[in-house]
Amino acid sequence: MIYAICNVVTGELLQTSESPLSVSGHPLQVKTFDADLSKLEWDRGGLNFKPRNTSRIITKLAYLRRFTSQERVTIRAAAKAEPVLEDYMALQELSEEISLDDPDTIAAVTMLEMAGLIASGRAAEILC
């Protein structure tokens, strides 16, 4: 059994646990699910889990190949001096796959373009 705390007003998922959780007062609510969360994602509007959309989830290698060789070299060099970029790359190394719709992925690729580490317009190409 999976226990989840959500905000019924905003739809935000706040916490999940295999142990019982409790909250007091509106707008927080505990919901229970009998499911494998690794194959699901939170649906804010439905206050429920739904099957994960895997159509825009790619391997880490496929993601890195969306960057040119020169872009990858430039990004790795810049990460040595930029803690936020270094942190993103560390998280990326730990992941098995990359979701092109993940807010962190979108923010990171957009930041790379804004910082001039990839050319203007490349963020849209990489994320398409």
C-alpha positions in Angstrom: 0.0 0.0 0.0 1.3 3.5 -0.9 0.2 6.5 1.2 0.2 9.9 -0.5 -0.3 13.4 1.0 -1.7 15.9 -1.5 -3.0 19.4 -1.5 -6.6 19.2 -2.8 -6.7 22.9 -3.8 -3.4 23.0 -5.8 -3.3 19.3 -6.7 0.3 19.2 -5.6 1.7 15.8 -4.4 3.6 16.5 -1.2 4.8 13.1 0.1 4.5 9.4 -0.6 5.4 6.6 1.8 4.9 2.9 2.3 4.1 3.7 5.9 0.8 5.3 7.0 0.8 9.1 6.9 -1.5 11.5 8.6 -2.4 15.2 8.2 -4.8 17.5 9.9 -6.9 20.1 8.2 -8.0 21.2 4.8 -6.5 21.4 2.1 -4.3 18.5 2.9 -5.5 15.0 2.4 -4.0 11.5 2.6 -4.9 9.1 -0.2 -4.0 5.4 -0.5 -3.0 3.5 -3.6 -2.1 -0.1 -4.3 0.2 0.4 -7.3 3.8 0.4 -8.5 4.7 4.1 -8.6 7.7 3.5 -10.9 5.2 3.2 -13.8 3.0 6.1 -12.8 3.1 9.9 -12.5 1.0 12.2 -10.4 -2.1 13.8 -12.1 -2.6 17.1 -10.3 -6.1 17.7 -11.8 -7.3 14.2 -11.0 -5.5 14.0 -7.6 -4.5 10.5 -8.6 -1.7 8.6 -10.2 -1.9 7.8 -13.9 0.2 5.7 -16.3 3.5 7.5 -17.1 3.8 8.9 -20.6 6.8 7.2 -22.0 6.8 8.5 -25.5 9.2 11.4 -24.6 11.4 9.4 -22.3 14.7 8.5 -23.9 18.0 6.9 -22.9 20.7 9.0 -21.4 22.9 8.3 -24.4 20.1 9.3 -26.9 19.7 12.5 -24.9 23.5 13.3 -25.0 23.6 12.6 -28.7 21.1 15.5 -29.2 24.0 17.8 -28.4 26.9 18.2 -30.8 30.4 17.0 -29.8 31.5 20.6 -29.3 28.5 21.5 -27.2 29.1 18.5 -24.9 32.8 19.6 -24.4 31.8 23.2 -23.8 29.1 22.2 -21.3 31.4 19.9 -19.3 34.0 22.6 -19.2 31.5 25.2 -18.0 30.1 22.8 -15.3 33.5 22.9 -13.5 32.9 26.5 -12.7 29.1 26.6 -12.3 27.7 24.6 -9.4 24.1 24.6 -10.7 25.2 23.1 -14.0 27.5 20.7 -12.2 24.6 19.6 -10.0 22.3 19.0 -13.0 24.9 16.9 -14.7 25.4 14.9 -11.6 21.7 14.1 -11.4 21.7 13.3 -15.1 24.6 10.8 -14.6 22.5 9.0 -11.9 19.4 8.7 -14.0 18.8 5.8 -16.4 16.6 7.8 -18.8 15.8 11.4 -19.5 12.3 12.8 -19.9 12.1 15.6 -22.4 9.1 16.9 -20.6 10.7 17.0 -17.1 10.7 20.6 -15.8 14.3 20.2 -14.7 15.4 19.0 -18.2 13.6 21.9 -19.8 15.0 24.4 -17.4 18.6 23.1 -17.8 18.5 23.0 -21.6 17.0 26.5 -21.7 19.7 27.7 -19.2 22.4 26.3 -21.5 21.0 28.3 -24.4 20.6 31.5 -22.3 24.2 31.1 -21.0 25.5 30.8 -24.6 26.7 27.3 -24.1 24.5 26.1 -27.0 23.4 28.3 -29.9 20.2 30.2 -30.0 17.3 27.9 -31.0 19.2 24.8 -30.0 17.1 24.3 -26.8 13.9 23.8 -28.9 15.8 21.4 -31.2 17.1 19.3 -28.4 13.8 19.2 -26.6 11.6 18.3 -29.6 
